[in-house]
Each structure stands twice: as C-alpha cells, then as structure tokens.
Amino acid sequence: MFNITMRLGIGFDIESSESTCYIIEVEDDEGNGGSYIAAFEGLTVSIPFFKILWGTFHELDLDMFDN
C-alpha cells in the first residue's frame, strides 16, 4: 500500500516502522461509517509538507486486549 498525507513540518526523515498504530475511519456510499485500529508495517518518509507511507496495514483484533 502506498499512502501520501499532508503534514505541517519542514524536516526530512526516513524510518522503518513495525509498531505504529493508526485509527482508520471508513464510510460507504450510503454514509454508514465505522472505524478500526490498524498497525502499520513498512517505510515512512517525511519530506516538507508530506508524509509518505509505503507498506502494509494489519487490522488489530480488539478482543485480544480483553482480560
């Protein structure tokens, strides 16, 4: 997966990530929405005003946190 997002920053950074989590919100054509937590595994490149993610997202099962 390849994702480009806007950011406020002017620094440069390249990092490999295996432990970053994102909240992803989805919405279908009828306006029904939902959200889930996904872990990102891949390469993150930050350049002025853009953040580029190149890797895969894996949806986390929230039931595994229940004790």
Secondary structure, 3 states (H helix, E strand, C coil): CEEEEECCCCCCEEEEEEEEEEEEEEECCCCCEEEEEEEEEEEEEEECCEEEEEEEEEECCHHHHCC
